[in-house]
Amino acid sequence: MMARTSRMRLKVEGVDEVIKALQKADAELQKELNDLVSEAAEIVFREADARVPIKSGDARDSLRIETGRNKQGLFYANVTVGGGDTFYITFYELGTSRQPPRPFMRPSLDSSRSKIRQHLIQGLKAAIDRQGK
């Protein structure tokens, strides 16, 4: 019996375009997810702004949202207050040996959890739906 020695050649074109399209879709999805995280922080920010015990001045103005990437490269959005000359605002949150705590940041997060959860669920569903199209 003789062995068959036929050759088959397959040429694939357009791979670069497919890779570029996937990278673009990945970048768009990543931006969308980062926006969702920032919007979740905004929900907490609004709640904290309503609860901050000092209604005017530098301490209240120090309430802000910080965004960036951690050491692992993951996007984050934090709601912060205080720092610099407004360090004393943390005494309201945590208390001191002479002052009981009057927390407003933790309750802001706690009361925002269901809103954040709903926002993230809706946003993720929408992002997934758009990827399928």
N, C-alpha and C positions, 0 to 999 in steps of 0.2 A: 504494500500500500504506500502510496506517495503522499507526503505531507503537502498540504496546501501552503503556499507562501504568497499570500496576497497581502497587500498593505492597504490600510485605510487611514486617511488623513482627515482630521477634523480641524477646521479653522474657526476660531471664535473671535468675532470682532465686536467692538463696542464695550469691552470689559472696563476700560478706563472711564467711559461715560457712566456705566452702572455704578462703579465705585464712587465716583464723584457725586452721583445722585444720592447714594446711600449716606455718604458723609454729610451732604447738605441736609438730608432728612434728619440725621442724627443731631446735627447742630441746631436745627429748628426745634426738634423735640426737647433737647437739653435746655434751650432758652425758654421754652414754654414751661418746663418743669421748674426752672429757676424762678420764673415769674410767679408761679403758684406758691412757692416757698416765701417769696417776698410779700405776696398778698396775704398769706397766713400771718406773717409778722405784723402786717398793717392792721389786721383784726385785733391783735393783742395790743398794739400801740394805741389804737383808738380807745380801747377799754382802760388802759393804764392812764391815758391822758384824762379821762373822766374821773379816775379815782385818786390821782396824785394829791397828797395832803396839802401841799403848798401850791396855792392857786395862781401865784404870779412869781416872777423873778427868775433868777438863773437856774435854780433847781428844777423847776418845771420845764424850762427851756432846754435842759440837758437831756430830756427824754428824746431818744432817737432810735432809728433802725440802722444797724450796721450790717453790711453784707460783705461777703468775700468767699474765699476758699480755704478750707482747713489743710492740714499737712498731708492728708490723703487725697487732696484735690477735689473734695466734695463741696458743693455750694452751701452756704448757710446764710441765714438772716436772723439776727438777734435784736431783741428790744432791750435797750440799756438805759440806765438813768444814772446821773451822778458823774463823778470824775472831776479831776482838777479842783477848782475852788468850791465845787458843789458836793464834795465827799459826804457832807453831813446828811444828805438825803437817805443814805443807806442806814442811818440811825433810826429813821422812821420805819423802814422795812424790818430791820432786825432787832431794834431796841438797843438799850445800853444797860449798864448796871443801875442807872437812875431813871431810865425811861422805858416803859413797856413797849414792845413792838407794835407798830401800827402798819401792818403790811398792806401794800396796794399792788405790788408787781405780781406776786404769786396768785392772789385772788383774781387779778386780771387775766392771767393765763388760765386758771381753773375755770373761770366763767366763760372763757372763749373757746374751750375745747370742742364743744359740739359744733359751733360755727366753723371752726377750722376744719374739723373732720368732714363736714358737709361740703365745704368749699373745695377741699382736696379731692374728695370722691367725685364731685361733679367735674372738676377740672381734669382729672385723670381720665375719666370716661370720655370726655370731649376730645382729649388728646389722642386717646386710643382710637376713637371713631375716625378722626381725621387721618390717622396713619393707615387705616384700612382702605381709604379711598384713593 
